[in-house]
């Protein structure tokens, strides 16, 4: 089981948290790696150990939990997440968190991979060129959200058209078209980025629609949001679940 892999998960360098804070670790571990893992409503047949780990890594980026992220990368590798997938989660986070908040996680991912003897750089995953990124980005938006996204970059108002162009070219053209993760996984981690940082409920609702459009069911979405709750807290989890409820009632 996923939870059984976390016996030596916590460490602050010189002294493990199990040594310095045994009562807290007992409370957190029993909940996060017991109740949460085993709860019926927090599970789904499609939420494999690997996908659960992907969701947690993305959530830790969203809430800026870089220390916990460093601890989680080895667990993710042991759960079947590939080095390429870990890097793709970090790379895609740049579009939703910005470079300033992503850089520490890129460094942490590299350090964790090097500790496992995994050399970087990894195999390239890009699939677009300067000439094809706009068309590929638009086709990705249409695939994720529907035909109404065609021509999105050139819609009004004119004064913010450049932002919509960047969304097409950069967010969906540069990042979503890369290898390593499929559409369902990319929409899952995007929802986790947004839910974990809070205050972006309109964008979260948009990506809940995207999750549904690519085949992630309401039950699957509730399951992965439930799994990230120990890492982002109850308020942001409840806000995310409220967004799911609103979207699925539309």
Secondary structure, 3 states (H helix, E strand, C coil): CHHHHHCCCCCCCCCCHHHHCHHHHHHHHHHHHHHHHHCHHHCCCCCCHHHHHHHHHHHHHHCCCHHHHHHHHHHHHHCCCCHHHHHHHHHHHHHHHCHHHHHHHHHHHHHHHHHCCCCCCCCCCCCCCCCCHHHHHHHHHHHHHCHHHCCHHHCCCHHHHHHHHHHHHHHHHHHCCCCCCCHHHHHHHHHHHHHHHCCCHHHHHHHHHHHHHCCCCHHHHHHHHHHHHHHHCHHHHHHHHHHHHHHHCC
